[in-house]
Structure formats: structure tokens, C-alpha cells
Amino acid sequence: MPRTVNASLLTELAKDNFTFVHLVELSVGSGLWLTDCAHDVSYGGNTYTASDELLEIGSPTETQDLRVNTVTIELSTSDLNSTYLSIFLSNNWVNRSAVIKKACIVDGSVVGAPLTIFDGQISKWQAAEKSGRSAIRVGIASHWADFERVNGRLTNSSSQQLHFAGDLGFEYAASTVRDIKWGRE
């Protein structure tokens, strides 16, 4: 993925007094903005919450091949009532946007524009026990993961209600389909 580096960021990288941090945005529920920085980071109108529960961010690999790239993020769930666990259990998470950026922090603020290191969709999650700790592993896949999905709507009442609440145009579609005589007299 081609990237351009902001001029302010290039200037700062030539110096020695900066810190690189991850900015993670998961569009599940009302949104999760997390960072592995020691303090909260404000950028782009969002506040990325400093969290010691952001345990691991996988390293994406890039190739010239057309393939589905994936990254895994691991979040700690210190108890069964974990905020992250309840967010994933009670919200639609399938194909929600997920972006991982790397930002340069100087004097507590982001310098220049963060580099997007992965931009994709949440493809799966699982709760796991490992070495006496509980964690949620969130799988993020590139936009190619959804490449073969067939778009469109179904001709049933629930699909119609999803797009046009109160419209009963397909209320009897399921029973009507049985009466169509295809190629018969």
C-alpha cells in the first residue's frame, strides 16, 4: 500500500526525542479508540484511550501478491465482566472497520499525520485463556476478505423491513414464490 509521510513527521524523525505508539480504532458498538501510549492521545477528533489491556498488535505483512492480509489484536479481559467482552457480545461486529496507525508522539502530542499500517474489517473474534490470563483475540482482514460476497437484498419481508421500515411489500413473497410456474403451463 503506497504511503506518503507528512513533512512534519519527517522532520521529527530526524531528531531523537520522539516515541512511536499505536493508535487502534475498532468500529464496534459506539467505537473503541485505544493506544499503547502511556497517556491518552487526541488525534482527528478522537481520544485514543491509554490501555494496559491492549496486549498485542500483530505485525502486518505486505507482498505484491493479491491475497487477504490479516492482523490480530489481543485485548486483556481481566474478569468475566470485561468491557471488551460485553461490547463484542452485544453489538454487531462483522465487517466493521478496523484501522491501526503508528503515530509519532512528542511532548504528549501527535506530530504530523500518523502512518496507517493496516486498514481492514473485523472478521472474527474469540475469547481465549492463555497462561492464566483471559484475552480476546480480534482478527482483522483486509478489504479483499469480502471480495466474493454477493451484494444485494433478499426478497423477503425481513430484508425489506431492514431497508424500509413499515413497508409490507414483501410480506407474502415467500408464499408467492411457490406459485410461479416456470416454463410450465
ZAROLUM-806723 format. One record per residue (C-alpha): x, y, z; residue number from 1. Coordinates in Angstrom, 2 decimals. Layout:
ZAROLUM-806723
<senu <X Y Z> NUM> ...
***
This chain:
ZAROLUM-806723
<senu <0.00 0.00 0.00> 1> <senu <1.63 3.29 -1.05> 2> <senu <2.14 5.76 1.75> 3> <senu <3.21 9.35 1.96> 4> <senu <4.94 10.65 5.04> 5> <senu <3.93 14.06 6.34> 6> <senu <6.73 16.69 6.20> 7> <senu <6.36 17.46 9.94> 8> <senu <6.76 13.78 10.71> 9> <senu <9.88 13.51 8.53> 10> <senu <11.43 16.49 10.34> 11> <senu <10.69 14.94 13.74> 12> <senu <12.06 11.53 12.74> 13> <senu <15.43 13.18 12.05> 14> <senu <15.59 14.06 15.76> 15> <senu <15.96 11.76 18.77> 16> <senu <13.21 12.86 21.17> 17> <senu <10.12 11.08 19.90> 18> <senu <8.11 7.98 20.75> 19> <senu <6.19 5.73 18.35> 20> <senu <2.81 4.47 19.55> 21> <senu <-0.07 2.54 18.01> 22> <senu <-3.48 4.10 17.52> 23> <senu <-6.17 1.42 17.15> 24> <senu <-9.71 2.18 16.03> 25> <senu <-12.36 -0.55 16.13> 26> <senu <-15.80 0.47 14.85> 27> <senu <-17.80 -1.87 17.06> 28> <senu <-20.51 -0.58 19.37> 29> <senu <-20.08 3.16 19.74> 30> <senu <-16.42 2.74 18.75> 31> <senu <-13.21 1.81 20.53> 32> <senu <-10.16 4.06 20.26> 33> <senu <-7.16 2.54 22.06> 34> <senu <-3.46 3.29 22.26> 35> <senu <-0.41 1.63 23.76> 36> <senu <0.90 5.07 24.75> 37> <senu <1.41 5.83 28.46> 38> <senu <-1.29 8.52 28.29> 39> <senu <-4.45 9.27 26.29> 40> <senu <-3.78 10.62 22.79> 41> <senu <-6.04 13.04 20.93> 42> <senu <-5.98 12.92 17.16> 43> <senu <-8.52 13.50 14.39> 44> <senu <-11.31 14.45 16.79> 45> <senu <-10.97 11.18 18.72> 46> <senu <-9.36 10.42 22.05> 47> <senu <-7.40 7.19 21.97> 48> <senu <-7.54 5.76 25.49> 49> <senu <-4.29 4.58 27.02> 50> <senu <-4.92 0.99 27.96> 51> <senu <-2.77 -1.65 29.55> 52> <senu <-5.41 -4.08 28.28> 53> <senu <-4.11 -3.67 24.71> 54> <senu <-1.77 -6.63 24.98> 55> <senu <-0.61 -7.30 21.45> 56> <senu <-0.88 -5.86 17.96> 57> <senu <0.20 -8.20 15.21> 58> <senu <2.58 -7.06 12.52> 59> <senu <1.03 -6.94 9.08> 60> <senu <2.97 -8.37 6.17> 61> <senu <2.85 -6.87 2.73> 62> <senu <3.53 -8.60 -0.56> 63> <senu <2.88 -7.90 -4.20> 64> <senu <0.56 -10.90 -4.34> 65> <senu <-3.18 -10.39 -4.32> 66> <senu <-4.18 -12.07 -1.08> 67> <senu <-6.15 -11.48 2.09> 68> <senu <-3.83 -9.96 4.69> 69> <senu <-4.75 -10.38 8.33> 70> <senu <-3.67 -8.92 11.67> 71> <senu <-4.65 -9.95 15.17> 72> <senu <-5.16 -7.64 18.13> 73> <senu <-5.24 -9.09 21.62> 74> <senu <-7.18 -7.37 24.41> 75> <senu <-7.00 -8.41 28.05> 76> <senu <-10.19 -9.43 29.81> 77> <senu <-9.21 -9.30 33.44> 78> <senu <-12.58 -10.62 34.59> 79> <senu <-15.72 -12.14 33.13> 80> <senu <-17.45 -8.75 33.16> 81> <senu <-14.87 -7.23 30.84> 82> <senu <-15.96 -4.18 28.89> 83> <senu <-14.47 -5.55 25.67> 84> <senu <-16.18 -8.91 26.06> 85> <senu <-19.57 -7.27 26.57> 86> <senu <-19.02 -4.93 23.59> 87> <senu <-18.35 -7.85 21.24> 88> <senu <-21.17 -9.97 22.67> 89> <senu <-23.83 -7.27 22.47> 90> <senu <-23.01 -5.50 19.19> 91> <senu <-22.75 -6.31 15.52> 92> <senu <-19.02 -6.63 14.82> 93> <senu <-18.93 -8.46 11.48> 94> <senu <-17.16 -6.44 8.77> 95> <senu <-16.89 -3.35 10.96> 96> <senu <-13.98 -1.06 10.16> 97> <senu <-10.67 -1.51 11.97> 98> <senu <-7.67 0.77 11.49> 99> <senu <-4.22 0.52 13.03> 100> <senu <-1.95 3.55 12.80> 101> <senu <1.50 4.38 14.09> 102> <senu <1.92 7.88 15.46> 103> <senu <4.95 9.89 16.46> 104> <senu <4.47 11.49 19.90> 105> <senu <6.50 14.49 21.05> 106> <senu <5.70 16.30 24.30> 107> <senu <2.45 14.35 24.60> 108> <senu <1.06 15.30 21.17> 109> <senu <0.90 13.66 17.76> 110> <senu <3.33 15.19 15.28> 111> <senu <2.31 15.19 11.63> 112> <senu <-0.11 12.57 10.36> 113> <senu <0.06 9.02 11.73> 114> <senu <1.02 6.27 9.29> 115> <senu <-1.77 3.80 8.56> 116> <senu <-0.19 0.38 8.88> 117> <senu <-3.39 -1.66 8.45> 118> <senu <-6.90 -0.78 7.33> 119> <senu <-9.45 -3.55 7.20> 120> <senu <-12.55 -5.15 8.66> 121> <senu <-13.17 -7.18 11.79> 122> <senu <-13.51 -10.74 10.54> 123> <senu <-13.64 -12.72 13.78> 124> <senu <-13.03 -12.65 17.50> 125> <senu <-12.60 -15.24 20.18> 126> <senu <-12.17 -15.34 23.91> 127> <senu <-9.12 -17.32 24.97> 128> <senu <-7.37 -18.47 28.12> 129> <senu <-3.60 -18.42 27.95> 130> <senu <-1.03 -18.69 30.75> 131> <senu <-3.60 -17.96 33.44> 132> <senu <-4.99 -14.84 31.77> 133> <senu <-8.11 -14.21 29.75> 134> <senu <-7.98 -12.34 26.47> 135> <senu <-9.99 -11.51 23.40> 136> <senu <-8.27 -12.03 20.08> 137> <senu <-9.75 -9.84 17.36> 138> <senu <-8.99 -10.88 13.78> 139> <senu <-8.84 -8.10 11.21> 140> <senu <-8.71 -8.85 7.49> 141> <senu <-8.07 -6.59 4.52> 142> <senu <-10.94 -5.47 2.32> 143> <senu <-10.17 -8.41 -0.01> 144> <senu <-11.65 -10.78 2.60> 145> <senu <-15.11 -9.78 1.43> 146> <senu <-14.30 -9.93 -2.29> 147> <senu <-16.54 -12.86 -3.24> 148> <senu <-19.54 -11.78 -1.17> 149> <senu <-22.70 -11.37 -3.20> 150> <senu <-24.24 -7.97 -2.62> 151> <senu <-27.92 -7.25 -2.86> 152> <senu <-31.10 -7.77 -0.96> 153> <senu <-33.29 -10.75 -0.42> 154> <senu <-36.93 -10.75 -1.50> 155> <senu <-38.34 -11.39 1.94> 156> <senu <-40.14 -9.25 4.47> 157> <senu <-37.29 -9.00 6.98> 158> <senu <-34.83 -7.77 4.34> 159> <senu <-37.39 -5.20 3.17> 160> <senu <-38.02 -4.06 6.77> 161> <senu <-34.29 -3.59 7.29> 162> <senu <-34.13 -1.04 4.49> 163> <senu <-37.69 0.36 4.55> 164> <senu <-39.27 0.03 7.99> 165> <senu <-43.05 -0.36 7.80> 166> <senu <-43.13 -1.34 4.09> 167> <senu <-45.05 -4.61 3.74> 168> <senu <-44.36 -5.11 0.01> 169> <senu <-42.65 -8.47 0.51> 170> <senu <-44.88 -9.70 3.32> 171> <senu <-46.21 -12.63 1.26> 172> <senu <-43.18 -13.06 -1.04> 173> <senu <-42.27 -16.45 0.43> 174> <senu <-45.68 -17.96 -0.32> 175> <senu <-45.93 -16.30 -3.76> 176> <senu <-42.68 -17.87 -4.96> 177> <senu <-44.24 -21.32 -4.69> 178> <senu <-46.98 -20.39 -7.17> 179> <senu <-44.71 -19.21 -10.01> 180> <senu <-44.90 -21.59 -12.96> 181> <senu <-41.50 -21.51 -14.58> 182> <senu <-41.78 -22.88 -18.12> 183> <senu <-44.95 -24.83 -17.32> 184> <senu <-48.49 -24.26 -18.46> 185> 
***
